Amino acid sequence: MKMNRVLFVLGFVLILALYSDATFQALINSSSCCSSYFHGNIPPKLIVKVEKTDPSCAKRGFMITTLRQRLCVRKVSATGK
């Protein structure tokens, strides 16, 4: 009887650990993934940072951080005009 309780508690703890890890990963990935893309031009002087999206994202691209916001684009071209 005690062994059943121990196995039940261990199983419950394992499920909680797996669920919390999956939730944590979803929170991390949501901030480094794109849900939609910006299709306009961004003047290079406004760009603060360019980062690739996480490889696990469904939509890959680049996160462009400007002085005011973060935008997702499919590709980056360095025209410098």
N, C-alpha and C positions, 0 to 999 in steps of 0.2 A: 504494500500500500504506500509506504514512504517512497519507494522507488518510482512509482507512478507520479507522485507529486513532484519529485525532483525532475523527472523527464518533462513534465508539463511546464514547470517554471523555466527550465532551460530552453525548451522550444519557444515559449513565449518571449523570452529575452532575445533569442536569435531572430525571431520575426521582427521585433521592435528595432533591433540593430540594423537589419537589412532595410527596413522601411525608412528609418531615419537617414541612412546613407543615401538611398535613392532620392529622397526629398532634398537633401543637401546638395547632391549633384545637379538636380533640376534647377535649384536656385542659382548655382554657379553658372550653369550653361545658359540660362535665360538671359543673363546680363552680357554674355559674350557671343550670342547668336542673333541673327537677323530674322525678323518676321516679315519685313517688306524692304524693298530697295528704293533708294532715291535715284531718279533718272536724270536730274539736271547737272549743271556744271558747278563746281565749287572752286572759287578763286584760291589758288595756292597760298596766298598770303593769309587767308583765314584758317588754314589747317594747322592744328596744334599737334595732332598725333594720328598715325595710321597703324592699325593692327589687323592681322588676319583673324577671322572668326575661328572658333574652336573646331577641330576636325570632327567632333561628334555632332555638330549642328546639322540639321536637315537642310538648311539653306546656307551655303558657304558664300563668303564674300569678304569684304573689308569693312571695319568699323572706322569711320572718319570722325575724329573729335575736332570740332571747330571751337571758336571762342564762345558760341552760344548753345550748341547742341551736339548730339551724336547722331550720325547718319550711317546707314548701311548702303554700300554700293557693290555691284557685281565685280567690277574690275577698276583698277587704278591706272590712269595714264598720266605721265609726267610731261605736260606740254610746256609749262613754265611761261606761257603767254600772258 
